[in-house]
Amino acid sequence: MTAVAPKPAGLMDALREFLRLEAAGGIVLALAALLEPVTLGILLGLVLGKQLGVFGALYLAVKSGLGRMPEGANWPQVYGLALLCGIGFTMSLFIGGIAFDDPMRGVQVRLGVLGGSIVAALAGAAMLLRGRAIGAAPPGAKTTSPSGRPRTP
């Protein structure tokens, strides 16, 4: 008969399980790992690298005529979507697992991915809400798309 490990009960249990910190010294070690180059590199890559790459490519495509903005979208909304591209777990964790054999580096990878994804999600959501407010028409106003067709605000 094999024993089944209990599932994490709360948010902190889930976080501890995700980071696998029990054997490595707990939360204190995780906080120290936030300032490590591997952690910061992954976090900044997900937050800054993804948004600059995605938004830059979209901006250049629209401005050069190779692409066009979606109907009803504005630049803050497009930027918010570019920020959301920084949410990444599967490939980030996979590549980090291949790149580093050291268990401490593994903790840094997981912490960087989790931190970067949280920052990207919050910043993206805030920008989308801001873009929605900027692009909103006054109540009762008629709006048209660039093609002249009516659109809903």
C-alpha beads as a LAMMPS data file, in Angstrom:
LAMMPS data file: protein, C-alpha beads

153 atoms
152 bonds

1 atom types
1 bond types

-500.0 500.0 xlo xhi
-500.0 500.0 ylo yhi
-500.0 500.0 zlo zhi

Masses

1 110.0

Atoms # bond

1 1 1 0.000 0.000 0.000
2 1 1 1.456 3.363 -0.986
3 1 1 0.971 6.506 1.039
4 1 1 -0.562 9.513 -0.647
5 1 1 0.818 12.914 0.275
6 1 1 -1.834 15.352 1.537
7 1 1 -2.739 18.243 -0.726
8 1 1 -1.745 21.781 0.383
9 1 1 -4.505 23.266 2.522
10 1 1 -3.899 27.004 2.196
11 1 1 -2.166 29.639 0.137
12 1 1 1.044 29.555 2.173
13 1 1 1.129 25.750 1.987
14 1 1 0.702 25.954 -1.785
15 1 1 3.424 28.593 -2.051
16 1 1 5.775 26.573 0.133
17 1 1 5.060 23.482 -1.963
18 1 1 5.666 25.416 -5.193
19 1 1 8.989 26.788 -4.029
20 1 1 9.953 23.589 -2.177
21 1 1 11.578 25.571 0.589
22 1 1 11.174 23.275 3.587
23 1 1 14.497 21.531 2.973
24 1 1 16.274 24.703 1.881
25 1 1 15.660 26.868 4.950
26 1 1 12.153 28.223 4.580
27 1 1 10.854 31.660 3.716
28 1 1 13.925 33.521 5.047
29 1 1 16.037 31.836 2.381
30 1 1 13.447 32.695 -0.279
31 1 1 13.564 36.375 0.670
32 1 1 17.355 36.348 0.412
33 1 1 17.055 34.592 -2.957
34 1 1 15.014 37.536 -4.313
35 1 1 18.219 39.561 -4.715
36 1 1 20.202 36.828 -6.458
37 1 1 21.171 37.473 -10.103
38 1 1 19.305 34.388 -11.369
39 1 1 16.068 35.438 -9.643
40 1 1 16.319 39.056 -10.760
41 1 1 17.269 38.066 -14.300
42 1 1 14.247 35.827 -14.719
43 1 1 11.901 38.315 -13.065
44 1 1 13.113 41.215 -15.208
45 1 1 13.130 39.064 -18.336
46 1 1 9.492 38.145 -17.845
47 1 1 8.361 41.644 -16.866
48 1 1 10.547 43.923 -19.015
49 1 1 11.761 41.677 -21.811
50 1 1 8.383 40.291 -22.788
51 1 1 6.604 43.656 -22.732
52 1 1 9.316 45.408 -24.735
53 1 1 9.495 42.629 -27.314
54 1 1 5.769 42.144 -27.798
55 1 1 4.778 45.811 -27.646
56 1 1 7.752 46.876 -29.771
57 1 1 6.916 44.346 -32.493
58 1 1 3.235 45.331 -32.507
59 1 1 4.031 49.036 -32.549
60 1 1 6.460 48.671 -35.445
61 1 1 4.014 46.477 -37.373
62 1 1 1.199 49.017 -37.028
63 1 1 3.360 52.073 -37.739
64 1 1 5.016 50.457 -40.777
65 1 1 1.681 49.363 -42.254
66 1 1 2.373 45.636 -41.948
67 1 1 -0.449 45.276 -39.427
68 1 1 -3.328 47.246 -38.014
69 1 1 -4.820 47.851 -34.606
70 1 1 -7.816 45.709 -33.702
71 1 1 -11.128 47.555 -33.994
72 1 1 -11.925 49.429 -30.817
73 1 1 -8.491 48.910 -29.252
74 1 1 -6.225 51.681 -28.044
75 1 1 -2.487 51.722 -27.312
76 1 1 -2.832 51.414 -23.514
77 1 1 -4.891 48.245 -24.045
78 1 1 -2.300 46.810 -26.430
79 1 1 0.413 47.655 -23.900
80 1 1 -1.610 45.926 -21.167
81 1 1 -1.754 42.783 -23.282
82 1 1 1.997 42.994 -23.857
83 1 1 2.476 43.158 -20.083
84 1 1 0.305 40.068 -19.642
85 1 1 2.673 38.179 -21.947
86 1 1 5.114 38.160 -19.017
87 1 1 2.943 35.582 -17.234
88 1 1 4.754 32.345 -17.848
89 1 1 5.203 29.154 -15.932
90 1 1 5.551 26.049 -18.049
91 1 1 8.393 26.921 -20.418
92 1 1 10.138 29.182 -17.910
93 1 1 10.240 26.421 -15.308
94 1 1 11.175 23.815 -17.917
95 1 1 14.130 25.820 -19.248
96 1 1 15.208 26.768 -15.708
97 1 1 15.133 23.115 -14.704
98 1 1 17.331 22.174 -17.650
99 1 1 19.737 25.073 -17.143
100 1 1 20.540 24.546 -13.448
101 1 1 21.315 21.361 -11.537
102 1 1 21.918 23.095 -8.186
103 1 1 18.807 22.905 -5.921
104 1 1 19.372 26.476 -4.698
105 1 1 19.381 27.741 -8.265
106 1 1 16.135 25.812 -8.754
107 1 1 14.583 27.767 -5.894
108 1 1 15.818 31.003 -7.484
109 1 1 14.318 30.001 -10.840
110 1 1 10.932 29.203 -9.300
111 1 1 10.966 32.391 -7.240
112 1 1 11.860 34.501 -10.293
113 1 1 9.130 32.883 -12.403
114 1 1 6.516 33.273 -9.686
115 1 1 7.529 36.877 -8.901
116 1 1 7.753 37.902 -12.550
117 1 1 4.394 36.337 -13.353
118 1 1 2.706 38.076 -10.423
119 1 1 4.195 41.468 -11.326
120 1 1 3.258 41.005 -15.010
121 1 1 -0.301 39.969 -14.121
122 1 1 -0.890 42.919 -11.781
123 1 1 0.714 45.482 -14.093
124 1 1 -1.142 44.099 -17.123
125 1 1 -4.490 44.142 -15.347
126 1 1 -3.912 47.720 -14.149
127 1 1 -2.971 48.855 -17.667
128 1 1 -6.002 47.139 -19.213
129 1 1 -8.283 48.857 -16.712
130 1 1 -6.605 52.180 -17.472
131 1 1 -6.914 51.555 -21.210
132 1 1 -10.567 50.705 -20.806
133 1 1 -11.168 53.995 -18.978
134 1 1 -9.254 55.959 -21.634
135 1 1 -11.065 54.285 -24.514
136 1 1 -14.533 54.493 -22.978
137 1 1 -17.052 56.732 -24.674
138 1 1 -19.380 58.935 -22.621
139 1 1 -22.741 57.266 -21.869
140 1 1 -25.084 57.536 -24.859
141 1 1 -22.340 58.631 -27.284
142 1 1 -22.295 57.047 -30.715
143 1 1 -18.932 55.707 -31.720
144 1 1 -17.702 54.354 -35.000
145 1 1 -14.805 52.154 -35.925
146 1 1 -12.123 53.317 -38.381
147 1 1 -14.165 51.616 -41.138
148 1 1 -17.206 53.758 -40.246
149 1 1 -19.269 50.915 -38.754
150 1 1 -20.939 51.480 -35.377
151 1 1 -19.295 49.848 -32.398
152 1 1 -20.320 49.395 -28.819
153 1 1 -18.463 51.431 -26.207

Bonds

1 1 1 2
2 1 2 3
3 1 3 4
4 1 4 5
5 1 5 6
6 1 6 7
7 1 7 8
8 1 8 9
9 1 9 10
10 1 10 11
11 1 11 12
12 1 12 13
13 1 13 14
14 1 14 15
15 1 15 16
16 1 16 17
17 1 17 18
18 1 18 19
19 1 19 20
20 1 20 21
21 1 21 22
22 1 22 23
23 1 23 24
24 1 24 25
25 1 25 26
26 1 26 27
27 1 27 28
28 1 28 29
29 1 29 30
30 1 30 31
31 1 31 32
32 1 32 33
33 1 33 34
34 1 34 35
35 1 35 36
36 1 36 37
37 1 37 38
38 1 38 39
39 1 39 40
40 1 40 41
41 1 41 42
42 1 42 43
43 1 43 44
44 1 44 45
45 1 45 46
46 1 46 47
47 1 47 48
48 1 48 49
49 1 49 50
50 1 50 51
51 1 51 52
52 1 52 53
53 1 53 54
54 1 54 55
55 1 55 56
56 1 56 57
57 1 57 58
58 1 58 59
59 1 59 60
60 1 60 61
61 1 61 62
62 1 62 63
63 1 63 64
64 1 64 65
65 1 65 66
66 1 66 67
67 1 67 68
68 1 68 69
69 1 69 70
70 1 70 71
71 1 71 72
72 1 72 73
73 1 73 74
74 1 74 75
75 1 75 76
76 1 76 77
77 1 77 78
78 1 78 79
79 1 79 80
80 1 80 81
81 1 81 82
82 1 82 83
83 1 83 84
84 1 84 85
85 1 85 86
86 1 86 87
87 1 87 88
88 1 88 89
89 1 89 90
90 1 90 91
91 1 91 92
92 1 92 93
93 1 93 94
94 1 94 95
95 1 95 96
96 1 96 97
97 1 97 98
98 1 98 99
99 1 99 100
100 1 100 101
101 1 101 102
102 1 102 103
103 1 103 104
104 1 104 105
105 1 105 106
106 1 106 107
107 1 107 108
108 1 108 109
109 1 109 110
110 1 110 111
111 1 111 112
112 1 112 113
113 1 113 114
114 1 114 115
115 1 115 116
116 1 116 117
117 1 117 118
118 1 118 119
119 1 119 120
120 1 120 121
121 1 121 122
122 1 122 123
123 1 123 124
124 1 124 125
125 1 125 126
126 1 126 127
127 1 127 128
128 1 128 129
129 1 129 130
130 1 130 131
131 1 131 132
132 1 132 133
133 1 133 134
134 1 134 135
135 1 135 136
136 1 136 137
137 1 137 138
138 1 138 139
139 1 139 140
140 1 140 141
141 1 141 142
142 1 142 143
143 1 143 144
144 1 144 145
145 1 145 146
146 1 146 147
147 1 147 148
148 1 148 149
149 1 149 150
150 1 150 151
151 1 151 152
152 1 152 153
